[in-house]
C-alpha cells in the first residue's frame, strides 16, 4: 500500500495565516489553499535556458543504465541534451507570469489562471478565505519561488511542527472541497478549479484524509 499524500486541514491553515504577519505572503497562501493555485502560478516561473548557447529548452527523456526513463532538457536551438540540474533560469523571459490583479474578479468570485503551455482555467475565490479589494494592490507579489517555499516551510514547522512544503497547500485546497465542504459533483468541480489533467488524480485527494472518512462512517450509525 502506498503512502497517503500530505495535506493541511482548514484549522491548520488558519493557524498558519494567524502566524504570518507579512500581507504578501498571506495572500500567496490564500491563493494556494483557497483557490488551488500552484506556486509557479502565484510567483511565476522563468524559462530555463541552455547552458551552452542560452537557447530555450524543452522537456525530453532518455533511458538510463537501469532501463528507466529519466527526464532531461533538450535545447531547441543547438539540440543538445542536458540534465535539469545544469540548466539555469532566464532573468528576462517568463514561462509562467506571476498572477496579476487583472486576473482576479472579486464581483464574480473568479480567478483566471495562466498555467504551463499557455493553458488557461477559471478557479474560485473561496468565501471562507476571501480576497478583498485592497489585497489586489499587492499583485504581482514580486517574491521568488524559492523564497516563498522557504518561508512557508519554516513557518509550518514552527506553527504545526510538521515538515511540509508549499505544494501541500494545494493538497489542502482539494481536501477542503472534497472532504470538508462536499459540493455537488465534487471531483469534476475540483479538477476544473485546480487544473488537474486526470480525474483519477483528484480521487487521490478524496482518500487523503482518513479521519474525514471515519467521521462519515460514524455519522451513519
N, C-alpha and C positions, 0 to 999 in steps of 0.2 A: 504493500500500500504506500502511495506517495505521501509526501509531507503536505499538510494543509498550508495554503498560502497565508502570508501575514496580512492583517488588516488592522484598521484602527476604528474603534467604535465612536459613536457620536459624543458620548460623555468624555472619552479620552481626548477627542478633538477639541471640545470646549475647554479642557484644561490647557491644551497647547495654546489656544488663542488667548486665554487669560494670562498666560505666562509671557507671551510675546508682546513687547512694547513698541516695536517698530511697525508703523502702519503699512509700509510697503510689503514687508514680509507677511503680515497678517492677511493682506489682500491676496498674495500668492497662495497661501494655504487655503483660503476660501475658494479660490478658483479651482484648486486641485480637488479638495474634498467636496465642496458644494456643487461643482459643475463638471467634474471629471476631466479637467484639462491635464495633459502631460506637461512635464517640466519644460520640455522644449517648446511647447505651445505657449507657455507663460513667459519664460525668459528668452526665448528664441534659440535658434541653432544655426551656427555659421557653417558654410560649405567647407568640406575637407579638401585640401589641395595636395597635389603630387609633390613629394619631397625632391623630385628631380627637375621637372620642368614647370612646376607650380600650376599645372592644368587641373581641371575639375576631375573628380573621381566618381566612379560608380561601384556598386556592390557586385562582387563576383565570388566564386567558390573554387577551392582546389581540394584535392584528395591527399590526405597526409599518409604517413607510413602505417597507420592503423586502419587504413581504408575508410576513414571518416571525412565528411565534408567539413572544411574549415573556411570561415568567412574571410575574404580578402577584399582589397580595393584595387580596381583597375583604372588607370589614367585614360581618360577619353582622348587626350592629345597624343601621348607617346606610347600608349598601350602597355606600359609596364605594370606588373602586379606587385602590390605592396602589402605588408602586414599593417593592420589598422593602427597599431601602437607607434608606427613610424610616421604616420600622417599627422599633419597639423591642420588647425582650423584657419580659414581666411579671416583677416581683420576687417574686410570690407563687404564681403558677399554673404547674405543670409540665405540659408537653405529654408529655414522657417523664421519668419519675422516675429519679434515679441508681440504679444497681444496689445492692441491699442484701444483707446476709449471708444472709437467709432464702431468697434465690433460688438459693443455691448448696448443693448436696447432695454433700458430699465422699464419702459412703459409696457413692452410686450413680454418682459421677463425672459429674453432670449440673448444668447451669445453666439456670434458667428465665429467659428473656429477654422483656421487655416492650418492644415497638417502637412505631412510629407507628400511630395509629389504633387503639390497644388490641390490636394483633396480638401473639400470643404464639408462642414457639417454644422448643424444648429444644435446647441445644447441649452439646458435650462438654468435659470438663476434659482438656486434653492431658497425657498421662502424661510427656511429655518436659519440660514446664514445669508441674508440678503446683501446685495451690493447697492450702496447708496450713491447718490449723485456726486457727492464730494469725493468719493473714492476714485472716480474716473480721472480726476486730475493727477493721480499718481502714475497713470499709464502713459507710455511704456515704463516699466519698473526700473530698467537700467541696472539690473542685478545679474551678474554672470551665473550660469547654471551651477558651476562648481561651488560658488559662494552660497547660493540658495540651498544646495544639497547639504553642505557642511553645517550651515546654520540650523537647519531643521533636525539633522541627525543629533547634534549636540543638545538642542533643546528637548527633543523627545526623550533622550536618555536621562536628562536632568529631571524632567517632569514625570515621565512614565516608567523610568528605569527599564526601558526597552531599547534594543538596538534595531532601529528601523530607518529606512531611507525615505526620501521624499515621495517616491513612487507608491509607497504604501497608502498615501492619502487618496490616490486614485482607486486603490482597492477599497478604501473606506467609502468612497462615493458609491461604488457598486453594492457594497454591503448595506449601506444606509437605505438605498432604494429597494433592494431585493428582500432584505431580512427585517428591516425596521418599519418601512412605510407601506410595503406590499401594494403597489399600484396595480390597476388592471393591465393585463398583458405586460408584466414587468420585464421579462428578459428582452423582447424585441425593443421595448422602450429604452432600456438601459444601453443596449447595443447601439442604438442610434445616437443617443446622447454622448456616449463615450467614444464612439468611432471604432469599436472592435470589428474586425473583418469577419469573424466567425461567431455564430450564436453559441456554439458549444464552449467557447472561451468564457462567455458571460456565465454559463452554467457552473463554471468552477467557483465563481464568486458566490453563487447561491448556496454552495456547500461549505463556504469558508468559515461560517460562524456556527459551530456545533451547538453552542448554548442556545441560539435562536431556535434551532431545530428541536432541542429538548424542551424548551418552553412551549412550543406549539403542540407537542405531543401531550404535555401535561394539561394544557388548556382544553384538550379534547376529552379528558376524563371527568 
